[in-house]
Amino acid sequence: MHMEEGITVGVTQGDLRGRKTVTASGTTYYSFKGIPYAKPPLGSLRFGAPQPADSWEGIRDALTEGSVAPQIDDVVADAYLGEEDCLYLNVYTPKLPSRSGDSLKAVMVWIHGGGFYMGSGNTQINGPDYLVAGDVVLVTFNYRLGALGFLSTEDAETSSNNGLKDQVMALRWVQQNIAQFGGDPGNVTIFGVSAGGGSVHFHLLSPLSAGLFHRAIAMSGVVLNPWALVEEPRERAFRLGAALGCKTTNSKELVEFLRSVPVRQLVEDVDKAKTPEEKASNMLFFAPTLERGAQMGEEVFLTGKPLDLLQEGRFHKVPFISGITSHEGMLIMRALFKNPTLLSGLNNNYESFIPPTMKLEKKSAKSQEVALKIKEFYFGDKPVSRETLQPLFDLFSDMYFIVGIKKSIDLQLKHSDTPIYFYQFSFDEKLGLIEKYIGDSTIPGVCHGAEVAYLFKGFYIDEAKLSPDTDYMKTVFRMVKLWTNFAKTGNPTPGPDPSLGVTWIPVTETELNYLNIDKELTMQKDLAKDRVAFWEELQSSL
């Protein structure tokens, strides 16, 4: 790679010095990293809504990434990392505007995944090379995670959904400044995976996000997935306080105490606040919440229950892509790898197959009847064991991803005539990172999160894969083309393209059309039809 310093751009807060990079394949781009988009959320700003960034004098170096949010990164490092001062973004652009009035390029803003408790916008996983080669301006950023981003006392002492409000601040920053980098503020696509996909979908529902984006791609995550919303945040905030040594029923006292706790303890000791059942279920302890108790004049991100908002058509009608990997539920391997007794535990407790969103009373006759139906549908008379991993993956794919995504699409179609595109990513190439995470590289199928490696250049991609004729690079090329076409035009296949060989047909009210992304691209219909029908029937019987 060849780099040179000394490229400056002026933004609202001051001047930035960036860097020019020429990639191995000959693409030139300019990077500006570690740009503050909000005030550091320190001291009395901990658990508060983000505040606009301060200005600076002179030229600020934008050559290195800002600190990531405090977290235990259990994918790459398996260690605690980060600083509370973490609200930074990065801009990558193929061309800086010259004076001749260049036309501005489509902007893609990436919202990283990681269960709302880990991850970052950093290049380690989210290298910009592939997307900038697709001739768009790319923005990546960090937002507050865990308790720092999502703790809520549902009253005046904290603001709710601060991690999502951070994302809004980043999108406002893009509106104000991206033209300086050659990006078009009138053509912004938000896209994200997992919790980032859920975040993208939340922005569709938020009045704060109106006008800040024009297209959206929610990869493996929507607001109706059972992990995307925490219904009793106040009770959890007090449980965290108690676990850390402050037993109180007074919000003011609790928040004063939690503001005095070292940040590392807030991250590392969350498990102490969990019930044994919460520990076993792998559900998120801190995630987006309903905003009860907002104060006069406070900005409210989420104005109602996601299901109600979708049912009432109260969402931004923008072109939308949603999709999944072929084996989302392989993620359960991570838990099995850490806890080998989990399978026998599932065998003795079919009720754990019932998504919490069904709100059935545990041990009730109804709950046990539903649990048995689920067990019989997926496993028949076989026990849950290493021999029945495939149906177990299907069950977890359906429960945590597919059912919610299908329902979201159905509700959006009812109220909107903007196109909705659906995909399944089925290209199964073991690249190393996800396999290391789940502890097994021998199981066939594409796990949750694996498609990110075809949009972003990660540190774990073997150099040998990068020559243009590998199946890996062919798939990268197609993914980038589809995603950037959509960002530029709102249609992933706006015209005949021999390199894609397919026209991606949107979903209709009667046909769940989807693009199957494998070694070749093909249009297919009715993904997991029987399984989806089973859940729809189950829901309606409650």
GUTOR-145521 format. One line per 5 residues: for each residue x, y, z of C-alpha. Coordinates in pm, 1 decimal. Layout:
N
X,Y,Z ~ ...
! end
This chain:
542
0.0,0.0,0.0 ~ 119.0,345.0,-81.5 ~ 20.5,637.8,141.8 ~ 81.0,1008.7,151.9 ~ -17.0,1266.6,413.2
-140.8,1615.6,387.2 ~ -492.9,1612.2,244.7 ~ -709.0,1863.0,433.9 ~ -1086.1,1905.2,446.2 ~ -1286.6,2158.1,645.4
-1590.9,2045.3,845.2 ~ -1827.1,2236.5,1074.1 ~ -1600.9,2186.4,1377.8 ~ -1269.9,2270.3,1209.0 ~ -1009.8,2143.2,960.9
-904.2,1779.1,927.1 ~ -588.3,1624.5,788.0 ~ -644.7,1293.2,610.2 ~ -447.5,1048.5,405.4 ~ -444.8,918.3,49.5
-416.4,541.6,2.2 ~ -364.8,331.0,-308.2 ~ -484.3,-28.1,-256.2 ~ -317.5,-343.3,-385.6 ~ -569.7,-355.5,-671.3
-494.4,3.0,-770.0 ~ -795.4,185.7,-622.4 ~ -716.9,525.5,-474.5 ~ -913.8,653.4,-179.8 ~ -886.9,917.7,89.6
-942.4,838.3,455.5 ~ -1028.2,1064.5,747.5 ~ -1041.8,869.4,1073.2 ~ -1129.3,938.9,1434.2 ~ -1350.2,1243.1,1367.6
-1550.2,1339.8,1679.5 ~ -1922.5,1356.1,1593.6 ~ -2046.1,1427.2,1949.0 ~ -1903.0,1545.9,2278.7 ~ -1719.5,1276.2,2479.4
-1999.7,1119.1,2692.2 ~ -1803.6,1146.4,3018.1 ~ -1881.1,1241.2,3378.6 ~ -2231.8,1380.1,3409.4 ~ -2291.6,1295.1,3040.5
-2266.6,921.1,3118.2 ~ -2620.2,779.8,3055.5 ~ -2717.2,1110.4,2892.2 ~ -2823.3,1187.8,2534.8 ~ -2529.6,1274.3,2306.1
-2434.4,1643.1,2277.2 ~ -2299.5,1817.5,1962.6 ~ -1923.1,1792.9,1913.5 ~ -1693.2,2077.8,2015.6 ~ -1490.2,2274.9,1760.9
-1109.5,2281.1,1752.7 ~ -841.7,2527.9,1649.3 ~ -596.0,2461.0,1368.4 ~ -577.5,2137.7,1171.7 ~ -674.1,1818.0,1353.3
-506.0,1493.5,1247.2 ~ -763.5,1241.9,1121.1 ~ -506.5,969.0,1059.8 ~ -594.8,712.7,1327.3 ~ -922.8,564.5,1443.7
-1085.0,685.9,1764.1 ~ -1116.4,457.0,2061.7 ~ -1382.5,185.8,2044.8 ~ -1665.9,178.1,2298.0 ~ -1586.5,-6.9,2623.5
-1664.5,-377.1,2568.8 ~ -1551.5,-732.0,2601.4 ~ -1475.7,-818.2,2241.6 ~ -1549.1,-1189.4,2228.4 ~ -1493.8,-1232.9,1854.5
-1139.9,-1112.9,1794.1 ~ -956.0,-1043.2,2117.7 ~ -1166.9,-1206.3,2390.4 ~ -1055.5,-923.4,2615.4 ~ -1176.8,-595.9,2763.3
-1102.0,-295.9,2544.5 ~ -1218.4,55.9,2470.6 ~ -1255.8,400.3,2628.1 ~ -1566.7,584.8,2732.5 ~ -1463.4,868.9,2501.5
-1560.7,673.2,2188.6 ~ -1796.7,880.3,1971.1 ~ -1585.3,896.0,1655.4 ~ -1649.5,830.2,1289.3 ~ -1439.5,755.8,981.8
-1492.1,873.8,624.2 ~ -1352.4,698.1,315.9 ~ -1399.4,859.1,-21.6 ~ -1283.3,765.3,-372.2 ~ -1258.4,1131.1,-474.7
-1241.1,1462.5,-294.7 ~ -1445.4,1735.7,-465.5 ~ -1245.0,1967.6,-686.5 ~ -1353.9,2320.7,-770.8 ~ -1511.6,2218.7,-1098.3
-1839.8,2122.6,-929.8 ~ -1798.6,1743.7,-938.7 ~ -2119.1,1550.9,-900.2 ~ -2154.0,1418.2,-546.8 ~ -2145.8,1041.8,-482.3
-2390.2,816.3,-300.6 ~ -2307.3,779.6,69.4 ~ -2320.3,451.4,262.4 ~ -2321.1,469.0,642.6 ~ -2233.4,140.1,815.3
-2383.6,56.1,1155.6 ~ -2176.6,-223.4,1307.9 ~ -2321.9,-530.6,1475.7 ~ -2220.7,-704.5,1796.5 ~ -2535.5,-751.6,2002.1
-2535.5,-389.4,2125.1 ~ -2249.2,-489.3,2360.1 ~ -1943.0,-516.4,2133.7 ~ -1800.6,-420.3,1793.8 ~ -1684.5,-98.7,1631.2
-1655.4,76.7,1296.5 ~ -1281.5,9.4,1283.4 ~ -1098.6,-121.9,977.7 ~ -978.9,-438.0,1154.4 ~ -1312.3,-596.5,1053.6
-1461.9,-317.5,840.7 ~ -1186.8,-237.1,590.5 ~ -1321.3,6.1,326.1 ~ -1132.7,-120.4,18.6 ~ -1415.3,-311.4,-151.7
-1692.5,-54.5,-110.8 ~ -1489.7,253.9,-209.7 ~ -1392.1,61.5,-523.4 ~ -1770.3,55.4,-588.9 ~ -1752.7,435.6,-614.8
-1944.0,538.9,-302.8 ~ -1843.5,743.8,1.6 ~ -1832.3,516.4,306.9 ~ -1882.2,626.4,668.6 ~ -1821.6,392.7,965.3
-1851.0,487.2,1332.9 ~ -1867.7,377.8,1696.1 ~ -2166.4,420.8,1927.2 ~ -2212.1,351.4,2299.4 ~ -2270.6,-12.6,2389.6
-2398.1,-215.2,2684.5 ~ -2510.8,-22.7,2991.9 ~ -2343.4,295.5,2863.8 ~ -2556.6,288.4,2550.7 ~ -2879.2,128.1,2666.6
-2930.3,148.9,3043.1 ~ -3254.2,330.0,3125.2 ~ -3429.3,420.8,3451.2 ~ -3730.4,536.5,3243.9 ~ -3732.8,876.2,3414.3
-3548.3,1209.0,3423.6 ~ -3225.1,1062.7,3562.3 ~ -3116.5,897.5,3236.0 ~ -3192.2,931.3,2868.2 ~ -3306.5,607.4,2695.9
-3156.9,446.8,2384.5 ~ -2840.2,654.7,2395.3 ~ -2660.3,414.0,2161.8 ~ -2929.5,474.4,1898.7 ~ -2925.4,849.9,1965.6
-2547.3,840.3,1906.7 ~ -2624.2,689.5,1565.2 ~ -2864.5,977.9,1495.7 ~ -2586.4,1225.1,1583.5 ~ -2353.9,1049.4,1338.3
-2622.3,1073.5,1067.6 ~ -2672.5,1444.5,1143.9 ~ -2297.1,1493.8,1115.2 ~ -2313.3,1327.7,772.1 ~ -2590.4,1566.0,663.8
-2384.5,1869.3,767.0 ~ -2043.0,1763.7,641.1 ~ -2036.1,1482.4,387.5 ~ -2048.2,1710.7,81.2 ~ -1698.9,1832.0,177.6
-1577.2,1475.6,114.4 ~ -1761.8,1439.9,-218.2 ~ -2067.5,1265.4,-71.7 ~ -2429.6,1355.1,-148.6 ~ -2626.7,1432.9,172.0
-2943.5,1384.5,-35.2 ~ -2854.3,1020.6,-110.7 ~ -2758.2,836.4,208.3 ~ -2800.3,461.3,258.2 ~ -2780.9,320.6,609.6
-2678.5,-45.4,630.1 ~ -2582.8,-276.7,911.6 ~ -2565.5,-637.3,1026.5 ~ -2714.5,-814.6,1328.9 ~ -2763.9,-550.1,1602.6
-2659.4,-305.1,1327.7 ~ -2939.9,-441.9,1106.7 ~ -3180.4,-403.0,1399.1 ~ -3050.4,-45.8,1441.1 ~ -3110.4,31.6,1073.1
-3467.7,-92.6,1114.8 ~ -3516.2,117.4,1431.0 ~ -3417.8,425.8,1227.8 ~ -3708.2,345.3,993.5 ~ -3937.9,389.0,1295.8
-3778.7,692.9,1458.3 ~ -3899.2,1049.9,1408.8 ~ -3543.8,1165.6,1493.9 ~ -3408.2,988.2,1184.6 ~ -3655.2,1140.7,936.3
-3470.5,1288.0,638.8 ~ -3130.4,1162.5,756.1 ~ -3126.6,865.7,514.3 ~ -3294.2,766.0,187.9 ~ -3247.2,388.5,160.5
-3186.5,114.6,414.0 ~ -3031.3,-233.4,426.7 ~ -3101.4,-443.2,738.5 ~ -2883.3,-753.6,726.1 ~ -2980.1,-1034.2,967.1
-3167.1,-815.9,1211.1 ~ -3495.3,-624.2,1247.4 ~ -3691.8,-462.9,1530.9 ~ -3927.7,-762.7,1558.9 ~ -3648.3,-1008.4,1638.4
-3686.7,-1113.9,2001.8 ~ -3339.0,-988.5,2099.8 ~ -3389.9,-636.5,1963.3 ~ -3597.6,-487.9,2245.5 ~ -3573.6,-495.1,2624.9
-3911.9,-441.5,2786.6 ~ -3811.9,-388.4,3150.3 ~ -3501.9,-168.0,3140.3 ~ -3570.8,6.9,3471.7 ~ -3579.8,-316.5,3666.7
-3253.5,-423.9,3498.6 ~ -3083.2,-91.5,3578.9 ~ -3160.8,-141.2,3949.8 ~ -3045.5,-502.9,3936.5 ~ -2713.3,-388.1,3790.9
-2680.0,-131.5,4069.9 ~ -2752.3,-395.7,4333.1 ~ -2501.3,-638.3,4179.6 ~ -2235.4,-365.9,4191.5 ~ -2311.0,-275.2,4552.4
-2588.6,-13.3,4550.9 ~ -2922.4,-150.6,4666.5 ~ -3174.8,129.6,4629.8 ~ -3516.4,206.6,4484.4 ~ -3425.9,569.5,4412.4
-3324.4,651.8,4052.9 ~ -3118.9,956.7,4146.7 ~ -2918.9,757.7,4399.1 ~ -2872.7,469.8,4154.4 ~ -2749.8,689.5,3868.4
-2514.3,889.5,4092.7 ~ -2365.9,559.0,4206.6 ~ -2341.5,415.3,3852.8 ~ -2171.0,734.9,3731.3 ~ -1902.5,680.3,3996.2
-1836.3,316.3,3899.8 ~ -1521.7,265.0,3688.8 ~ -1627.2,199.6,3330.3 ~ -1452.8,-137.0,3314.4 ~ -1665.6,-264.6,3603.3
-1986.7,-156.8,3424.3 ~ -1882.7,-377.1,3134.1 ~ -1728.2,-674.9,3308.8 ~ -1980.3,-719.4,3589.5 ~ -2306.7,-719.2,3392.2
-2324.9,-1097.0,3430.6 ~ -2355.9,-1054.3,3807.6 ~ -2691.0,-883.9,3749.7 ~ -2835.5,-1166.9,3541.0 ~ -3063.3,-1445.2,3659.9
-2943.1,-1801.5,3584.9 ~ -3212.0,-1816.0,3317.0 ~ -3086.2,-1494.8,3153.2 ~ -2731.2,-1630.4,3154.7 ~ -2847.5,-1953.2,2990.0
-3070.8,-1790.1,2728.7 ~ -2797.9,-1581.4,2560.7 ~ -3050.1,-1298.2,2528.2 ~ -2912.8,-944.0,2548.5 ~ -2929.3,-773.9,2887.3
-2898.0,-419.3,2750.5 ~ -3060.3,-337.6,2416.5 ~ -3303.0,-77.2,2275.6 ~ -3602.7,-2.9,2496.2 ~ -3940.2,168.0,2492.4
-3894.9,527.6,2604.1 ~ -4121.5,576.2,2900.5 ~ -4063.3,871.1,3128.4 ~ -3905.9,1102.5,2869.6 ~ -3890.6,1463.0,2991.0
-4044.7,1769.6,2830.0 ~ -3822.7,1890.5,2549.2 ~ -3616.5,1571.5,2543.6 ~ -3569.6,1407.7,2204.1 ~ -3751.0,1073.4,2192.8
-3604.3,813.9,1958.0 ~ -3871.5,542.8,1986.9 ~ -4226.8,674.5,2024.0 ~ -4412.9,344.4,2061.0 ~ -4384.7,-32.2,2041.7
-4209.7,-139.6,1720.4 ~ -4490.0,-383.7,1632.3 ~ -4755.4,-112.2,1675.0 ~ -4556.5,138.0,1467.4 ~ -4518.4,-113.0,1184.1
-4883.8,-218.9,1202.3 ~ -4995.2,145.2,1188.2 ~ -4763.7,225.2,896.7 ~ -4569.5,476.6,1106.2 ~ -4230.2,423.9,945.6
-4015.5,593.9,681.3 ~ -4111.2,460.9,337.3 ~ -3771.9,409.8,173.4 ~ -3639.2,138.0,-57.8 ~ -3539.7,-147.4,171.9
-3322.6,-459.9,152.5 ~ -3343.1,-725.1,419.2 ~ -3189.3,-1068.4,430.7 ~ -3033.5,-1357.6,616.6 ~ -2754.3,-1611.4,590.6
-2845.9,-1972.0,513.6 ~ -2769.9,-2093.4,869.2 ~ -2816.5,-1799.5,1107.8 ~ -2882.7,-2039.0,1393.9 ~ -2531.2,-2186.3,1381.0
-2459.9,-1907.0,1626.0 ~ -2589.3,-2145.2,1897.1 ~ -2262.7,-2340.5,1848.1 ~ -2083.2,-2067.8,2039.5 ~ -2293.7,-2141.2,2347.3
-2255.2,-2518.7,2298.6 ~ -1880.3,-2481.0,2262.0 ~ -1865.5,-2290.5,2592.6 ~ -2119.3,-2512.2,2768.9 ~ -2133.2,-2874.4,2645.2
-2423.4,-2960.4,2880.5 ~ -2648.7,-2716.5,2696.4 ~ -2787.1,-2981.0,2459.8 ~ -2908.2,-3208.0,2739.2 ~ -3043.9,-2896.4,2912.2
-3250.3,-2815.8,2601.4 ~ -3373.5,-3173.4,2598.8 ~ -3513.2,-3142.1,2947.9 ~ -3663.4,-2800.7,2890.0 ~ -3846.8,-2752.2,2561.5
-3992.4,-2428.7,2698.6 ~ -3660.3,-2264.0,2618.5 ~ -3764.6,-2298.4,2251.5 ~ -4044.0,-2043.3,2303.9 ~ -3939.5,-1689.3,2206.7
-3987.7,-1443.1,2495.9 ~ -4193.4,-1225.4,2259.8 ~ -4474.5,-1483.1,2285.7 ~ -4516.8,-1381.1,2650.7 ~ -4640.7,-1721.6,2768.5
-4638.1,-1786.8,3139.4 ~ -4363.1,-2041.6,3212.0 ~ -4478.3,-2387.2,3324.3 ~ -4841.0,-2306.9,3233.0 ~ -5037.0,-2569.4,3038.1
-5039.8,-2342.2,2730.7 ~ -4666.6,-2285.2,2746.0 ~ -4593.4,-2658.7,2773.1 ~ -4831.0,-2737.7,2488.8 ~ -4662.3,-2480.6,2260.3
-4315.7,-2606.2,2362.2 ~ -4409.2,-2960.8,2268.9 ~ -4544.9,-2848.8,1930.1 ~ -4216.2,-2672.9,1853.9 ~ -4010.2,-2975.4,1964.0
-4219.1,-3213.7,1750.0 ~ -4215.3,-2986.5,1445.6 ~ -3834.8,-2954.1,1440.3 ~ -3711.4,-3278.1,1595.6 ~ -3999.7,-3525.3,1560.7
-3937.4,-3803.8,1810.9 ~ -3558.1,-3757.0,1813.1 ~ -3381.5,-3602.7,2112.1 ~ -3188.7,-3276.1,2080.0 ~ -2828.8,-3391.9,2034.4
-2514.2,-3357.6,1819.9 ~ -2704.1,-3570.7,1564.4 ~ -2986.4,-3316.6,1532.2 ~ -2780.0,-2997.5,1499.5 ~ -2934.4,-2911.1,1160.7
-3295.0,-2885.3,1290.4 ~ -3158.0,-2702.7,1596.8 ~ -2994.8,-2443.9,1366.3 ~ -3323.9,-2412.4,1175.4 ~ -3514.9,-2357.1,1498.9
-3278.0,-2082.6,1616.2 ~ -3265.4,-1923.7,1268.4 ~ -3644.4,-1906.9,1264.2 ~ -3695.6,-1795.7,1622.0 ~ -3428.3,-1525.5,1636.4
-3424.7,-1403.6,1275.4 ~ -3649.8,-1534.9,998.2 ~ -3993.5,-1510.5,1164.0 ~ -3940.7,-1146.5,1268.9 ~ -3793.2,-1048.7,933.3
-4081.8,-1208.1,741.3 ~ -4338.5,-1035.3,964.3 ~ -4162.8,-699.1,924.6 ~ -4162.1,-733.8,546.8 ~ -4533.4,-828.0,542.8
-4626.1,-522.8,753.5 ~ -4410.3,-285.9,549.3 ~ -4561.3,-410.4,223.4 ~ -4910.2,-334.6,355.4 ~ -4831.2,32.6,405.6
-4567.3,116.6,149.4 ~ -4521.3,91.0,-225.1 ~ -4143.8,145.4,-208.8 ~ -3968.1,-174.9,-314.0 ~ -3851.1,-431.5,-59.9
-3577.0,-673.2,-163.9 ~ -3499.2,-993.3,23.5 ~ -3189.9,-1217.0,2.4 ~ -3033.7,-1529.9,145.8 ~ -2655.2,-1542.8,159.0
-2563.5,-1908.3,96.7 ~ -2204.1,-1894.6,-26.6 ~ -2031.0,-2120.7,221.8 ~ -1661.7,-2044.3,235.6 ~ -1493.8,-2086.8,573.6
-1286.9,-1769.5,610.0 ~ -1184.1,-1830.4,970.1 ~ -1328.3,-1557.9,1190.4 ~ -1684.1,-1684.3,1243.4 ~ -1558.8,-2042.4,1267.0
-1314.0,-1944.3,1541.0 ~ -1597.2,-1768.1,1720.0 ~ -1835.0,-2065.5,1718.3 ~ -1551.7,-2309.5,1785.9 ~ -1605.3,-2541.0,1489.0
-1508.0,-2509.7,1123.9 ~ -1640.6,-2845.7,1003.9 ~ -2013.9,-2777.3,1006.3 ~ -2158.8,-2690.7,664.1 ~ -2368.1,-2374.6,624.0
-2324.7,-1997.6,641.9 ~ -2338.6,-1865.5,997.4 ~ -2483.6,-1534.6,1119.5 ~ -2251.5,-1245.4,1030.1 ~ -2045.7,-1428.0,766.6
-2156.8,-1208.4,473.8 ~ -1980.9,-902.6,618.8 ~ -1653.0,-1043.0,484.4 ~ -1781.2,-990.1,128.0 ~ -1851.1,-618.6,176.6
-1558.4,-529.3,400.1 ~ -1196.8,-637.0,393.9 ~ -1120.7,-794.2,732.4 ~ -779.8,-868.9,883.6 ~ -852.8,-1242.7,866.7
-889.9,-1268.3,487.2 ~ -611.1,-1479.6,347.3 ~ -401.9,-1288.6,87.2 ~ -438.0,-1578.9,-158.5 ~ -814.1,-1516.6,-174.7
-764.7,-1161.5,-302.9 ~ -676.7,-1243.3,-662.2 ~ -973.4,-1150.5,-885.0 ~ -1048.0,-1501.2,-1012.7 ~ -1115.9,-1664.9,-673.3
-1476.7,-1748.8,-583.3 ~ -1428.1,-1522.9,-281.6 ~ -1342.6,-1216.0,-490.2 ~ -1614.0,-1292.4,-748.2 ~ -1866.7,-1294.9,-463.8
-1719.0,-974.6,-317.3 ~ -1751.2,-809.4,-657.9 ~ -2118.6,-912.3,-689.9 ~ -2214.1,-814.8,-335.3 ~ -2047.4,-475.7,-371.5
-2215.6,-417.2,-706.0 ~ -2563.6,-505.0,-572.0 ~ -2521.3,-301.5,-252.1 ~ -2370.3,5.1,-423.2 ~ -2622.9,-6.4,-712.2
-2893.5,4.5,-447.1 ~ -2721.0,294.8,-270.4 ~ -2692.7,488.4,-596.1 ~ -3036.2,416.0,-746.0 ~ -3260.6,240.0,-493.1
-3249.5,-71.4,-715.3 ~ -2976.0,-338.2,-675.9 ~ -3009.2,-444.0,-1042.7 ~ -3113.4,-128.4,-1230.3 ~ -3028.1,-273.6,-1572.1
-2900.5,-589.4,-1742.2 ~ -2552.7,-674.8,-1611.8 ~ -2373.0,-985.7,-1744.0 ~ -2144.6,-991.7,-1436.8 ~ -2450.8,-1048.1,-1216.4
-2663.1,-1245.5,-1462.5 ~ -2981.1,-1186.4,-1264.6 ~ -3253.7,-927.3,-1204.8 ~ -3337.3,-900.3,-835.6 ~ -3717.6,-902.1,-814.8
-3875.7,-731.5,-513.1 ~ -4103.4,-910.4,-268.8 ~ -4478.0,-883.4,-337.4 ~ -4773.1,-938.3,-103.8 ~ -4819.5,-1288.1,-243.0
-4460.5,-1389.4,-334.0 ~ -4161.8,-1389.7,-99.5 ~ -3914.2,-1353.4,-386.0 ~ -3551.3,-1364.6,-276.3 ~ -3207.7,-1351.6,-428.5
-3000.6,-1654.9,-336.0 ~ -2637.8,-1541.0,-319.7 ~ -2418.8,-1845.3,-374.3 ~ -2138.9,-1919.9,-624.2 ~ -2397.0,-1797.8,-872.7
-2688.7,-1561.0,-817.1 ~ -3040.7,-1700.1,-861.4 ~ -3391.2,-1572.5,-789.9 ~ -3595.3,-1806.4,-568.8 ~ -3930.4,-1799.7,-384.8
-4083.3,-1874.5,-46.3 ~ -3785.9,-1914.1,182.1 ~ -3835.1,-2181.2,455.0 ~ -4202.8,-2185.2,358.6 ~ -4322.8,-2467.2,587.6
-4129.1,-2334.8,884.3 ~ -4260.4,-1981.1,840.9 ~ -4615.7,-2117.1,806.2 ~ -4570.2,-2322.3,1125.0 ~ -4478.1,-2012.0,1327.1
-4754.4,-1801.4,1173.6 ~ -5006.5,-2067.6,1270.8 ~ -4859.1,-2099.7,1619.9 ~ -4879.4,-1722.7,1675.8 ~ -5240.2,-1707.3,1561.9
-5336.3,-1996.2,1795.0 ~ -5229.6,-1799.2,2103.6
! end
